[in-house]
């Protein structure tokens, strides 16, 4: 079985932008990473990788993060 092709620079840049937006929204709501993790059931290492743009979260994970922060999904990916 072949390995998947790594994402190109454009995709990596957008992933970092989404992570930065998630961090901004979280901070705007005065929440810490552990706060969001406790509410969403996502482990802190995974959540941290998402905010740093090192991980590409599933849609279900983004929905859980949005619900934990108390915002619409679109607010995380603007």
N, CA and C atoms as an extended XYZ file, in Angstrom:
234
Properties=species:S:1:pos:R:3:atomname:S:1:resname:S:1:resid:I:1 pbc="F F F"
N         0.847       -1.180        0.000 N   UNK     1
C         0.000        0.000        0.000 CA  UNK     1
C         0.889        1.239        0.000 C   UNK     1
N         0.580        2.194       -0.839 N   UNK     2
C         1.415        3.384       -0.941 CA  UNK     2
C         1.071        4.396        0.147 C   UNK     2
N         2.053        5.209        0.457 N   UNK     3
C         1.854        6.252        1.469 CA  UNK     3
C         1.138        7.434        0.838 C   UNK     3
N         0.295        8.124        1.591 N   UNK     4
C        -0.395        9.286        1.032 CA  UNK     4
C         0.592       10.397        0.697 C   UNK     4
N         0.244       11.171       -0.299 N   UNK     5
C         1.068       12.311       -0.696 CA  UNK     5
C         0.986       13.380        0.382 C   UNK     5
N         2.115       13.927        0.820 N   UNK     6
C         2.064       14.986        1.829 CA  UNK     6
C         1.370       16.232        1.257 C   UNK     6
N         0.701       16.984        2.123 N   UNK     7
C         0.013       18.190        1.645 CA  UNK     7
C         1.007       19.214        1.123 C   UNK     7
N         0.547       19.995        0.141 N   UNK     8
C         1.418       21.031       -0.411 CA  UNK     8
C         1.446       22.252        0.516 C   UNK     8
N         2.293       23.200        0.199 N   UNK     9
C         2.504       24.377        1.055 CA  UNK     9
C         1.230       25.189        1.257 C   UNK     9
N         0.394       25.261        0.230 N   UNK    10
C        -0.861       26.021        0.338 CA  UNK    10
C        -1.765       25.395        1.397 C   UNK    10
N        -1.857       24.081        1.383 N   UNK    11
C        -2.697       23.376        2.359 CA  UNK    11
C        -2.123       23.540        3.759 C   UNK    11
N        -0.818       23.420        3.886 N   UNK    12
C        -0.184       23.582        5.205 CA  UNK    12
C        -0.403       24.990        5.751 C   UNK    12
N        -0.329       25.993        4.878 N   UNK    13
C        -0.559       27.381        5.309 CA  UNK    13
C        -1.991       27.565        5.787 C   UNK    13
N        -2.956       26.992        5.070 N   UNK    14
C        -4.353       27.116        5.486 CA  UNK    14
C        -4.604       26.376        6.794 C   UNK    14
N        -3.945       25.233        6.972 N   UNK    15
C        -4.080       24.479        8.221 CA  UNK    15
C        -3.594       25.331        9.391 C   UNK    15
N        -2.468       26.035        9.204 N   UNK    16
C        -1.959       26.922       10.268 CA  UNK    16
C        -2.936       28.064       10.531 C   UNK    16
N        -3.545       28.609        9.472 N   UNK    17
C        -4.517       29.693        9.643 CA  UNK    17
C        -5.725       29.226       10.459 C   UNK    17
N        -6.200       28.038       10.158 N   UNK    18
C        -7.342       27.502       10.908 CA  UNK    18
C        -6.954       27.309       12.373 C   UNK    18
N        -5.769       26.764       12.626 N   UNK    19
C        -5.308       26.594       13.997 CA  UNK    19
C        -5.214       27.915       14.748 C   UNK    19
N        -4.695       28.933       14.052 N   UNK    20
C        -4.600       30.268       14.674 CA  UNK    20
C        -5.984       30.834       14.961 C   UNK    20
N        -6.939       30.606       14.062 N   UNK    21
C        -8.297       31.089       14.275 CA  UNK    21
C        -8.940       30.392       15.463 C   UNK    21
N        -8.729       29.091       15.580 N   UNK    22
C        -9.269       28.363       16.727 CA  UNK    22
C        -8.694       28.943       18.018 C   UNK    22
N        -7.395       29.201       18.042 N   UNK    23
C        -6.765       29.776       19.234 CA  UNK    23
C        -7.359       31.145       19.551 C   UNK    23
N        -7.510       32.001       18.514 N   UNK    24
C        -8.075       33.342       18.737 CA  UNK    24
C        -9.486       33.265       19.320 C   UNK    24
N       -10.311       32.396       18.762 N   UNK    25
C       -11.688       32.260       19.242 CA  UNK    25
C       -11.690       31.745       20.679 C   UNK    25
N       -10.853       30.755       20.951 N   UNK    26
C       -10.766       30.208       22.314 CA  UNK    26
C       -10.359       31.299       23.302 C   UNK    26
N        -9.323       32.060       22.954 N   UNK    27
C        -8.850       33.126       23.848 CA  UNK    27
C        -9.888       34.229       23.991 C   UNK    27
N       -10.608       34.541       22.923 N   UNK    28
C       -11.664       35.561       22.984 CA  UNK    28
C       -12.738       35.163       24.000 C   UNK    28
N       -12.957       33.875       24.138 N   UNK    29
C       -13.940       33.372       25.094 CA  UNK    29
C       -13.313       33.058       26.457 C   UNK    29
N       -12.077       33.539       26.656 N   UNK    30
C       -11.369       33.376       27.929 CA  UNK    30
C       -11.293       31.922       28.386 C   UNK    30
N       -11.000       31.039       27.444 N   UNK    31
C       -10.859       29.627       27.752 CA  UNK    31
C        -9.406       29.200       27.551 C   UNK    31
N        -8.982       28.251       28.340 N   UNK    32
C        -7.654       27.672       28.174 CA  UNK    32
C        -7.777       26.407       27.325 C   UNK    32
N        -6.644       25.908       26.868 N   UNK    33
C        -6.670       24.639       26.153 CA  UNK    33
C        -7.263       23.528       27.021 C   UNK    33
N        -6.848       23.410       28.298 N   UNK    34
C        -7.477       22.375       29.145 CA  UNK    34
C        -8.989       22.546       29.297 C   UNK    34
N        -9.478       23.793       29.307 N   UNK    35
C       -10.925       24.027       29.378 CA  UNK    35
C       -11.622       23.375       28.179 C   UNK    35
N       -11.093       23.668       26.990 N   UNK    36
C       -11.706       23.143       25.770 CA  UNK    36
C       -11.585       21.623       25.728 C   UNK    36
N       -10.439       21.117       26.127 N   UNK    37
C       -10.241       19.666       26.117 CA  UNK    37
C       -11.200       18.964       27.077 C   UNK    37
N       -11.387       19.534       28.249 N   UNK    38
C       -12.313       18.945       29.211 CA  UNK    38
C       -13.741       18.938       28.710 C   UNK    38
N       -14.122       19.971       28.005 N   UNK    39
C       -15.484       20.068       27.492 CA  UNK    39
C       -15.706       19.227       26.244 C   UNK    39
N       -14.642       18.999       25.478 N   UNK    40
C       -14.792       18.318       24.189 CA  UNK    40
C       -14.375       16.852       24.215 C   UNK    40
N       -13.611       16.464       25.229 N   UNK    41
C       -13.120       15.102       25.291 CA  UNK    41
C       -11.917       14.849       24.398 C   UNK    41
N       -11.289       15.900       23.909 N   UNK    42
C       -10.091       15.786       23.067 CA  UNK    42
C        -8.882       15.884       23.976 C   UNK    42
N        -7.891       15.011       23.759 N   UNK    43
C        -6.723       15.086       24.640 CA  UNK    43
C        -5.892       16.322       24.301 C   UNK    43
N        -5.187       16.826       25.291 N   UNK    44
C        -4.469       18.096       25.188 CA  UNK    44
C        -3.408       18.068       24.089 C   UNK    44
N        -2.720       16.959       23.919 N   UNK    45
C        -1.682       16.889       22.883 CA  UNK    45
C        -2.294       17.032       21.494 C   UNK    45
N        -3.406       16.371       21.263 N   UNK    46
C        -4.085       16.470       19.971 CA  UNK    46
C        -4.577       17.886       19.743 C   UNK    46
N        -5.199       18.462       20.761 N   UNK    47
C        -5.725       19.824       20.628 CA  UNK    47
C        -4.598       20.821       20.347 C   UNK    47
N        -3.510       20.687       21.043 N   UNK    48
C        -2.370       21.572       20.843 CA  UNK    48
C        -1.846       21.467       19.408 C   UNK    48
N        -1.758       20.258       18.874 N   UNK    49
C        -1.300       20.071       17.492 CA  UNK    49
C        -2.252       20.734       16.508 C   UNK    49
N        -3.544       20.708       16.790 N   UNK    50
C        -4.522       21.361       15.917 CA  UNK    50
C        -4.296       22.868       15.920 C   UNK    50
N        -4.173       23.472       17.094 N   UNK    51
C        -3.957       24.929       17.172 CA  UNK    51
C        -2.646       25.339       16.514 C   UNK    51
N        -1.640       24.490       16.583 N   UNK    52
C        -0.347       24.811       15.985 CA  UNK    52
C        -0.319       24.545       14.484 C   UNK    52
N        -1.370       23.928       13.962 N   UNK    53
C        -1.419       23.620       12.543 CA  UNK    53
C        -0.629       22.392       12.155 C   UNK    53
N        -0.255       21.575       13.131 N   UNK    54
C         0.518       20.369       12.865 CA  UNK    54
C        -0.371       19.162       12.596 C   UNK    54
N        -1.656       19.296       12.881 N   UNK    55
C        -2.585       18.182       12.721 CA  UNK    55
C        -3.792       18.656       11.939 C   UNK    55
N        -4.313       17.785       11.115 N   UNK    56
C        -5.495       18.075       10.319 CA  UNK    56
C        -6.699       17.387       10.965 C   UNK    56
N        -7.527       18.140       11.695 N   UNK    57
C        -8.614       17.508       12.445 CA  UNK    57
C        -9.758       17.045       11.544 C   UNK    57
N       -10.428       16.004       11.977 N   UNK    58
C       -11.643       15.553       11.317 CA  UNK    58
C       -12.754       16.570       11.565 C   UNK    58
N       -13.746       16.569       10.705 N   UNK    59
C       -14.891       17.450       10.882 CA  UNK    59
C       -15.549       17.230       12.240 C   UNK    59
N       -15.680       15.978       12.651 N   UNK    60
C       -16.286       15.685       13.956 CA  UNK    60
C       -15.516       16.361       15.086 C   UNK    60
N       -14.200       16.388       14.976 N   UNK    61
C       -13.363       17.026       15.998 CA  UNK    61
C       -13.587       18.529       16.004 C   UNK    61
N       -13.668       19.136       14.825 N   UNK    62
C       -13.932       20.578       14.751 CA  UNK    62
C       -15.293       20.917       15.352 C   UNK    62
N       -16.275       20.072       15.115 N   UNK    63
C       -17.608       20.296       15.697 CA  UNK    63
C       -17.534       20.226       17.219 C   UNK    63
N       -16.804       19.253       17.748 N   UNK    64
C       -16.656       19.132       19.201 CA  UNK    64
C       -15.952       20.356       19.785 C   UNK    64
N       -14.950       20.879       19.086 N   UNK    65
C       -14.244       22.080       19.556 CA  UNK    65
C       -15.190       23.273       19.540 C   UNK    65
N       -15.928       23.444       18.448 N   UNK    66
C       -16.877       24.565       18.364 CA  UNK    66
C       -17.907       24.492       19.484 C   UNK    66
N       -18.450       23.300       19.720 N   UNK    67
C       -19.435       23.135       20.795 CA  UNK    67
C       -18.819       23.430       22.161 C   UNK    67
N       -17.577       23.000       22.367 N   UNK    68
C       -16.908       23.222       23.654 CA  UNK    68
C       -16.671       24.706       23.910 C   UNK    68
N       -16.382       25.445       22.854 N   UNK    69
C       -16.145       26.889       23.001 CA  UNK    69
C       -17.470       27.644       23.044 C   UNK    69
N       -18.493       27.098       22.410 N   UNK    70
C       -19.807       27.750       22.381 CA  UNK    70
C       -19.983       28.646       21.182 C   UNK    70
N       -19.400       28.246       20.045 N   UNK    71
C       -19.512       29.034       18.811 CA  UNK    71
C       -19.989       28.139       17.685 C   UNK    71
N       -20.345       28.770       16.580 N   UNK    72
C       -20.696       28.028       15.379 CA  UNK    72
C       -19.423       27.507       14.720 C   UNK    72
N       -19.523       26.405       14.031 N   UNK    73
C       -18.379       25.818       13.344 CA  UNK    73
C       -17.717       26.818       12.404 C   UNK    73
N       -18.490       27.582       11.710 N   UNK    74
C       -17.949       28.549       10.752 CA  UNK    74
C       -17.004       29.550       11.425 C   UNK    74
N       -17.221       29.845       12.702 N   UNK    75
C       -16.359       30.786       13.417 CA  UNK    75
C       -14.934       30.252       13.575 C   UNK    75
N       -14.763       28.933       13.482 N   UNK    76
C       -13.437       28.346       13.624 CA  UNK    76
C       -12.662       28.303       12.302 C   UNK    76
N       -13.366       28.375       11.194 N   UNK    77
C       -12.695       28.169        9.908 CA  UNK    77
C       -12.808       29.381        8.979 C   UNK    77
N       -13.127       30.527        9.515 N   UNK    78
C       -13.202       31.742        8.684 CA  UNK    78
C       -11.863       32.089        8.129 C   UNK    78
